[in-house]
């Protein structure tokens, strides 16, 4: 999956769960009205979509889109490396 496709899909997931149309890269989720319950739903959907496990301590780091993207990208790259 390309980085652009990953970004697009993550924005789609976050937007669907939060009902926020525009998800800027650096805006804190709190400012977008995304609360902790929505964040948990977002993580659950990301885990289902990408077959990943995101521990609770990493969930706390996911405070804005760019942090979510970086974490998911790293986990997908690690999974791909492990599969080789």
QUITASUL-V619071 format. One record per pair of residues at least 4 apart in sequence whose C-alpha atoms are under 7 Angstrom apart, sorted by the first residue. I is the first residue (numbers start at 1). GAP is how many residues later the second one is. Records with the same first field share a line. If there is no record, write none. Layout:
# QUITASUL-V619071
I->GAP, GAP
This chain:
# QUITASUL-V619071
1->4, 5
2->4
3->4
4->4
5->4
6->4
7->4, 62
8->4
9->4
10->4
11->4, 12
12->4
13->4, 29
14->4, 28
15->4, 5, 6, 8
17->21, 24, 25
18->16, 20
23->42
24->41
25->39, 40, 41
26->38, 39, 40
27->4, 37
28->4, 35, 36
29->4, 5, 34, 35
30->4, 5
34->4, 5
35->4
36->4
37->4
38->4
39->4
40->4
41->4
42->4
43->4
44->4
45->4
46->4
47->4, 5, 6, 7
54->4, 5
55->4
56->4
58->4
61->6
62->5, 6
63->4
64->4
65->4
66->4
67->4
68->4
69->4
70->4
71->4
72->4
73->4
74->4
75->4
76->4
77->4
78->4
79->4
80->4
